[in-house]
Amino acid sequence: MSTPRPTRRDLLLGAAGLGALAPFVPVLQGHAAPTPATRLVLFFTPHGTIRDRWLPTGSERSFVLPEILAPLARHQQSLVVLDGLNVIDDSVGAPHTKGSPLLWTASPLLEDQTFSRDDGNGVYYYGWNSDKSVDQHIAQSLPLEVPFSSLELGVRSGNNHPGHRTIFSGASAPLAPEDDPYVIFTRLFGGGATEQELRALHAQRRSVLDVVYRDVERLQSKVSTADQSKVAAHLQAIRDIEHTMDALDEGLCEGPVLQKGLNDNDMRQVPQLISAQWDLLAQAFACDLTRIASLQLTVAENDHTIYDWLGVSDEIHHLITHSTTPASLDALTLIYSWYAEQLASFLDRLAAIPEGDGTALDHTIVLWGTEIGRGWDHTFDDVPFVLAGGAGGAWETGRFLQLGGVEHNRLLVSVCEAMGVPTTSFGGTDPGSGGLPGL
């Protein structure tokens, strides 16, 4: 969000001229058309899960999603469900306090006096986390080819406290999510060119594509028979990109239509707020405004969300997680399966965006995680993670991996590698090296 933002006129003028021609330079040189960039989304939900209602049954490639993950069934072939990942939590801080920063940084809280807590046995002190989160490590390692190096979105994401923050640009440097969809809309799509200017620029981009198509078409009579099939493939690639551009430019990369009257302070509007944030993020990807993003759904520490739209209206989420009665477990199952529904709805959006030889979902990594394994005993063992999306072919999907106690650092290393950032270890808690075994 802190990256200086050019005006929309700057972006579209750049895309209309040399920027529109640049992707086809390799085509004219006889090389393959560029593949779409891989994108990353980190999705946080609080308070772990109920493992026996989350854990799939079956084998690695033939498995059944249980009740909590059932909403993701339509995207099962785009998933890698990860069981048996542990978060190393040897640091100061209460479970929810340190769990939130640990999730994506794998780095412990600093032992300073920024914050204090009385745990009943006396006062202890703790600070912010000691390093950056994996998304920011990737964003800082890759060249900036889009207007926004990353986007941090939230829904009732709390305040400036370690138990409410998951994304960090460095040690003691939290990045607060933006909870207000209207603010995100303005940052991404607000101001710039008139509709008439946008349509003129759209026509200019089409004209550039037509010129490129004719240039490549002329090559067909000048190359060998063996190379003619390659030229034909390039021509089809240009038309595919043109088709994608047509689909996007029907809205001229304007932002999605947001519901009026959204209030990020209204707990009852959580469903509408997360839907708006997903809409904005999907459109940002479609318009290539960013390639790295995160969405934080509520908070871990002192979470007072009441899920009355699910019929869970008698207790706040945090307190329900401290109970193992049948009624509490059923209420938690409703909440956690609703989380899965929210993820599935975002995957639907990505799958609807044509891109290259597939969709945006094929070229995206969506990593869903939480700060602890389960709520009632605050364990950091068997923390549930789900990878969704094709990851640009970085790994085979449609799988259920049972890992048996691997530290989650290995997963973060794999994400770095898939995003094109060579990495052997990640985070201050990392005792080993390499990516996730079997992924």
VENDA-V846399 format. One record per residue. N is the residue number from 1. RES is the residue in one letter. PHI is phi as a letter, one per 20 degrees, with the letter a starting at -180 (none if undefined). PSI is psi in whole degrees, 0 to 359 (* if undefined). Layout:
n=N res=RES phi=PHI psi=PSI
n=N res=RES phi=PHI psi=PSI
//
This chain:
n=1 res=M phi=none psi=334
n=2 res=S phi=e psi=351
n=3 res=T phi=f psi=130
n=4 res=P phi=g psi=133
n=5 res=R phi=d psi=121
n=6 res=P phi=f psi=162
n=7 res=T phi=f psi=163
n=8 res=R phi=f psi=327
n=9 res=R phi=f psi=318
n=10 res=D phi=g psi=314
n=11 res=L phi=f psi=314
n=12 res=L phi=f psi=325
n=13 res=L phi=f psi=319
n=14 res=G phi=f psi=320
n=15 res=A phi=f psi=331
n=16 res=A phi=f psi=331
n=17 res=G phi=d psi=241
n=18 res=L phi=g psi=325
n=19 res=G phi=g psi=326
n=20 res=A phi=f psi=332
n=21 res=L phi=e psi=331
n=22 res=A phi=g psi=317
n=23 res=P phi=f psi=341
n=24 res=F phi=e psi=356
n=25 res=V phi=g psi=315
n=26 res=P phi=g psi=328
n=27 res=V phi=f psi=314
n=28 res=L phi=f psi=338
n=29 res=Q phi=e psi=2
n=30 res=G phi=n psi=13
n=31 res=H phi=d psi=169
n=32 res=A phi=f psi=150
n=33 res=A phi=f psi=148
n=34 res=P phi=f psi=144
n=35 res=T phi=e psi=151
n=36 res=P phi=f psi=147
n=37 res=A phi=f psi=148
n=38 res=T phi=e psi=138
n=39 res=R phi=d psi=162
n=40 res=L phi=c psi=134
n=41 res=V phi=c psi=127
n=42 res=L phi=d psi=122
n=43 res=F phi=d psi=117
n=44 res=F phi=d psi=132
n=45 res=T phi=c psi=150
n=46 res=P phi=e psi=162
n=47 res=H phi=m psi=28
n=48 res=G phi=m psi=220
n=49 res=T phi=b psi=185
n=50 res=I phi=d psi=106
n=51 res=R phi=g psi=317
n=52 res=D phi=f psi=349
n=53 res=R phi=d psi=359
n=54 res=W phi=d psi=332
n=55 res=L phi=f psi=122
n=56 res=P phi=f psi=163
n=57 res=T phi=d psi=151
n=58 res=G phi=o psi=200
n=59 res=S phi=d psi=182
n=60 res=E phi=g psi=318
n=61 res=R phi=d psi=359
n=62 res=S phi=c psi=93
n=63 res=F phi=c psi=159
n=64 res=V phi=d psi=130
n=65 res=L phi=f psi=133
n=66 res=P phi=f psi=190
n=67 res=E phi=g psi=314
n=68 res=I phi=f psi=321
n=69 res=L phi=e psi=357
n=70 res=A phi=g psi=324
n=71 res=P phi=f psi=343
n=72 res=L phi=e psi=3
n=73 res=A phi=g psi=324
n=74 res=R phi=f psi=345
n=75 res=H phi=d psi=20
n=76 res=Q phi=g psi=324
n=77 res=Q phi=f psi=356
n=78 res=S phi=d psi=10
n=79 res=L phi=d psi=154
n=80 res=V phi=c psi=108
n=81 res=V phi=e psi=128
n=82 res=L phi=d psi=115
n=83 res=D phi=d psi=144
n=84 res=G phi=n psi=28
n=85 res=L phi=e psi=132
n=86 res=N phi=d psi=143
n=87 res=V phi=d psi=127
n=88 res=I phi=f psi=118
n=89 res=D phi=d psi=27
n=90 res=D phi=f psi=78
n=91 res=S phi=a psi=173
n=92 res=V phi=f psi=164
n=93 res=G phi=o psi=144
n=94 res=A phi=f psi=161
n=95 res=P phi=g psi=308
n=96 res=H phi=f psi=328
n=97 res=T phi=f psi=311
n=98 res=K phi=e psi=336
n=99 res=G phi=f psi=320
n=100 res=S phi=f psi=309
n=101 res=P phi=f psi=328
n=102 res=L phi=f psi=329
n=103 res=L phi=g psi=305
n=104 res=W phi=d psi=349
n=105 res=T phi=e psi=333
n=106 res=A phi=l psi=35
n=107 res=S phi=c psi=135
n=108 res=P phi=f psi=164
n=109 res=L phi=f psi=148
n=110 res=L phi=f psi=148
n=111 res=E phi=e psi=70
n=112 res=D phi=c psi=193
n=113 res=Q phi=d psi=31
n=114 res=T phi=f psi=320
n=115 res=F phi=c psi=159
n=116 res=S phi=c psi=156
n=117 res=R phi=b psi=138
n=118 res=D phi=d psi=111
n=119 res=D phi=e psi=14
n=120 res=G phi=n psi=341
n=121 res=N phi=d psi=14
n=122 res=G phi=p psi=171
n=123 res=V phi=e psi=134
n=124 res=Y phi=c psi=162
n=125 res=Y phi=d psi=153
n=126 res=Y phi=b psi=162
n=127 res=G phi=c psi=201
n=128 res=W phi=f psi=177
n=129 res=N phi=f psi=167
n=130 res=S phi=d psi=5
n=131 res=D phi=a psi=178
n=132 res=K phi=f psi=161
n=133 res=S phi=e psi=162
n=134 res=V phi=f psi=324
n=135 res=D phi=f psi=319
n=136 res=Q phi=f psi=327
n=137 res=H phi=f psi=317
n=138 res=I phi=f psi=314
n=139 res=A phi=f psi=322
n=140 res=Q phi=f psi=344
n=141 res=S phi=e psi=339
n=142 res=L phi=e psi=151
n=143 res=P phi=f psi=145
n=144 res=L phi=e psi=106
n=145 res=E phi=d psi=2
n=146 res=V phi=c psi=164
n=147 res=P phi=f psi=326
n=148 res=F phi=d psi=122
n=149 res=S phi=f psi=328
n=150 res=S phi=a psi=160
n=151 res=L phi=c psi=136
n=152 res=E phi=d psi=109
n=153 res=L phi=d psi=153
n=154 res=G phi=b psi=166
n=155 res=V phi=c psi=108
n=156 res=R phi=l psi=60
n=157 res=S phi=e psi=13
n=158 res=G phi=m psi=211
n=159 res=N phi=c psi=190
n=160 res=N phi=e psi=79
n=161 res=H phi=b psi=145
n=162 res=P phi=g psi=325
n=163 res=G phi=f psi=355
n=164 res=H phi=d psi=7
n=165 res=R phi=c psi=138
n=166 res=T phi=c psi=341
n=167 res=I phi=d psi=132
n=168 res=F phi=b psi=135
n=169 res=S phi=e psi=350
n=170 res=G phi=r psi=188
n=171 res=A phi=f psi=132
n=172 res=S phi=l psi=33
n=173 res=A phi=c psi=72
n=174 res=P phi=f psi=146
n=175 res=L phi=d psi=113
n=176 res=A phi=f psi=130
n=177 res=P phi=f psi=151
n=178 res=E phi=e psi=118
n=179 res=D phi=e psi=341
n=180 res=D phi=e psi=111
n=181 res=P phi=g psi=329
n=182 res=Y phi=f psi=325
n=183 res=V phi=f psi=316
n=184 res=I phi=f psi=316
n=185 res=F phi=g psi=313
n=186 res=T phi=f psi=319
n=187 res=R phi=f psi=321
n=188 res=L phi=e psi=317
n=189 res=F phi=c psi=354
n=190 res=G phi=f psi=145
n=191 res=G phi=m psi=158
n=192 res=G phi=p psi=254
n=193 res=A phi=d psi=156
n=194 res=T phi=f psi=168
n=195 res=E phi=f psi=323
n=196 res=Q phi=f psi=317
n=197 res=E phi=f psi=319
n=198 res=L phi=f psi=318
n=199 res=R phi=f psi=325
n=200 res=A phi=f psi=319
n=201 res=L phi=f psi=324
n=202 res=H phi=g psi=314
n=203 res=A phi=f psi=324
n=204 res=Q phi=f psi=320
n=205 res=R phi=f psi=318
n=206 res=R phi=f psi=321
n=207 res=S phi=f psi=319
n=208 res=V phi=f psi=316
n=209 res=L phi=f psi=321
n=210 res=D phi=f psi=319
n=211 res=V phi=f psi=314
n=212 res=V phi=f psi=317
n=213 res=Y phi=g psi=315
n=214 res=R phi=f psi=321
n=215 res=D phi=f psi=315
n=216 res=V phi=f psi=323
n=217 res=E phi=g psi=323
n=218 res=R phi=f psi=338
n=219 res=L phi=f psi=334
n=220 res=Q phi=g psi=327
n=221 res=S phi=e psi=358
n=222 res=K phi=d psi=1
n=223 res=V phi=d psi=167
n=224 res=S phi=f psi=164
n=225 res=T phi=g psi=320
n=226 res=A phi=f psi=325
n=227 res=D phi=e psi=347
n=228 res=Q phi=f psi=326
n=229 res=S phi=f psi=327
n=230 res=K phi=f psi=318
n=231 res=V phi=f psi=318
n=232 res=A phi=f psi=321
n=233 res=A phi=f psi=321
n=234 res=H phi=f psi=319
n=235 res=L phi=f psi=317
n=236 res=Q phi=f psi=323
n=237 res=A phi=f psi=320
n=238 res=I phi=f psi=316
n=239 res=R phi=f psi=325
n=240 res=D phi=f psi=317
n=241 res=I phi=f psi=321
n=242 res=E phi=f psi=318
n=243 res=H phi=f psi=317
n=244 res=T phi=f psi=316
n=245 res=M phi=f psi=321
n=246 res=D phi=g psi=316
n=247 res=A phi=f psi=319
n=248 res=L phi=f psi=320
n=249 res=D phi=f psi=356
n=250 res=E phi=g psi=327
n=251 res=G phi=d psi=5
n=252 res=L phi=l psi=34
n=253 res=C phi=l psi=30
n=254 res=E phi=f psi=160
n=255 res=G phi=f psi=164
n=256 res=P phi=f psi=160
n=257 res=V phi=f psi=115
n=258 res=L phi=e psi=145
n=259 res=Q phi=f psi=139
n=260 res=K phi=f psi=150
n=261 res=G phi=n psi=15
n=262 res=L phi=f psi=137
n=263 res=N phi=c psi=110
n=264 res=D phi=f psi=354
n=265 res=N phi=e psi=355
n=266 res=D phi=e psi=110
n=267 res=M phi=g psi=329
n=268 res=R phi=f psi=346
n=269 res=Q phi=e psi=12
n=270 res=V phi=g psi=315
n=271 res=P phi=g psi=318
n=272 res=Q phi=f psi=324
n=273 res=L phi=f psi=315
n=274 res=I phi=f psi=326
n=275 res=S phi=f psi=317
n=276 res=A phi=f psi=319
n=277 res=Q phi=f psi=319
n=278 res=W phi=f psi=318
n=279 res=D phi=g psi=315
n=280 res=L phi=f psi=318
n=281 res=L phi=f psi=317
n=282 res=A phi=f psi=318
n=283 res=Q phi=f psi=325
n=284 res=A phi=f psi=321
n=285 res=F phi=f psi=315
n=286 res=A phi=f psi=324
n=287 res=C phi=e psi=3
n=288 res=D phi=l psi=44
n=289 res=L phi=e psi=335
n=290 res=T phi=b psi=163
n=291 res=R phi=c psi=359
n=292 res=I phi=c psi=130
n=293 res=A phi=b psi=165
n=294 res=S phi=b psi=151
n=295 res=L phi=c psi=122
n=296 res=Q phi=d psi=117
n=297 res=L phi=e psi=104
n=298 res=T phi=l psi=202
n=299 res=V phi=c psi=166
n=300 res=A phi=e psi=311
n=301 res=E phi=e psi=130
n=302 res=N phi=l psi=47
n=303 res=D phi=f psi=117
n=304 res=H phi=d psi=18
n=305 res=T phi=f psi=133
n=306 res=I phi=d psi=121
n=307 res=Y phi=e psi=62
n=308 res=D phi=f psi=338
n=309 res=W phi=f psi=348
n=310 res=L phi=d psi=3
n=311 res=G phi=n psi=9
n=312 res=V phi=d psi=87
n=313 res=S phi=d psi=2
n=314 res=D phi=d psi=358
n=315 res=E phi=b psi=150
n=316 res=I phi=f psi=155
n=317 res=H phi=g psi=312
n=318 res=H phi=g psi=314
n=319 res=L phi=f psi=327
n=320 res=I phi=f psi=324
n=321 res=T phi=f psi=346
n=322 res=H phi=e psi=6
n=323 res=S phi=c psi=147
n=324 res=T phi=d psi=21
n=325 res=T phi=f psi=155
n=326 res=P phi=g psi=320
n=327 res=A phi=f psi=319
n=328 res=S phi=f psi=317
n=329 res=L phi=f psi=322
n=330 res=D phi=f psi=320
n=331 res=A phi=f psi=317
n=332 res=L phi=f psi=323
n=333 res=T phi=f psi=318
n=334 res=L phi=g psi=316
n=335 res=I phi=f psi=312
n=336 res=Y phi=f psi=325
n=337 res=S phi=f psi=330
n=338 res=W phi=f psi=322
n=339 res=Y phi=g psi=315
n=340 res=A phi=f psi=323
n=341 res=E phi=f psi=321
n=342 res=Q phi=f psi=318
n=343 res=L phi=f psi=315
n=344 res=A phi=g psi=323
n=345 res=S phi=f psi=326
n=346 res=F phi=f psi=321
n=347 res=L phi=f psi=323
n=348 res=D phi=g psi=316
n=349 res=R phi=f psi=315
n=350 res=L phi=f psi=321
n=351 res=A phi=f psi=342
n=352 res=A phi=e psi=358
n=353 res=I phi=d psi=110
n=354 res=P phi=f psi=140
n=355 res=E phi=b psi=124
n=356 res=G phi=l psi=231
n=357 res=D phi=e psi=17
n=358 res=G phi=b psi=232
n=359 res=T phi=c psi=172
n=360 res=A phi=f psi=330
n=361 res=L phi=f psi=326
n=362 res=D phi=f psi=339
n=363 res=H phi=d psi=22
n=364 res=T phi=c psi=146
n=365 res=I phi=d psi=120
n=366 res=V phi=d psi=117
n=367 res=L phi=d psi=116
n=368 res=W phi=e psi=125
n=369 res=G phi=b psi=173
n=370 res=T phi=b psi=169
n=371 res=E phi=e psi=344
n=372 res=I phi=b psi=170
n=373 res=G phi=f psi=315
n=374 res=R phi=b psi=160
n=375 res=G phi=f psi=322
n=376 res=W phi=f psi=336
n=377 res=D phi=c psi=7
n=378 res=H phi=l psi=38
n=379 res=T phi=f psi=148
n=380 res=F phi=d psi=11
n=381 res=D phi=e psi=152
n=382 res=D phi=l psi=46
n=383 res=V phi=f psi=129
n=384 res=P phi=f psi=133
n=385 res=F phi=c psi=144
n=386 res=V phi=c psi=127
n=387 res=L phi=e psi=134
n=388 res=A phi=c psi=150
n=389 res=G phi=o psi=160
n=390 res=G phi=f psi=347
n=391 res=A phi=l psi=25
n=392 res=G phi=m psi=23
n=393 res=G phi=n psi=12
n=394 res=A phi=f psi=331
n=395 res=W phi=b psi=162
n=396 res=E phi=f psi=135
n=397 res=T phi=d psi=186
n=398 res=G phi=m psi=42
n=399 res=R phi=c psi=155
n=400 res=F phi=c psi=110
n=401 res=L phi=d psi=124
n=402 res=Q phi=d psi=110
n=403 res=L phi=d psi=341
n=404 res=G phi=m psi=40
n=405 res=G phi=n psi=35
n=406 res=V phi=e psi=140
n=407 res=E phi=f psi=144
n=408 res=H phi=f psi=351
n=409 res=N phi=g psi=324
n=410 res=R phi=f psi=323
n=411 res=L phi=f psi=316
n=412 res=L phi=f psi=325
n=413 res=V phi=f psi=315
n=414 res=S phi=f psi=321
n=415 res=V phi=f psi=317
n=416 res=C phi=g psi=313
n=417 res=E phi=f psi=317
n=418 res=A phi=f psi=333
n=419 res=M phi=e psi=4
n=420 res=G phi=n psi=22
n=421 res=V phi=d psi=100
n=422 res=P phi=g psi=127
n=423 res=T phi=b psi=138
n=424 res=T phi=d psi=330
n=425 res=S phi=b psi=158
n=426 res=F phi=b psi=130
n=427 res=G phi=n psi=154
n=428 res=G phi=f psi=348
n=429 res=T phi=e psi=2
n=430 res=D phi=f psi=116
n=431 res=P phi=e psi=358
n=432 res=G phi=c psi=207
n=433 res=S phi=b psi=164
n=434 res=G phi=n psi=169
n=435 res=G phi=e psi=189
n=436 res=L phi=f psi=123
n=437 res=P phi=f psi=133
n=438 res=G phi=n psi=346
n=439 res=L phi=f psi=*
//
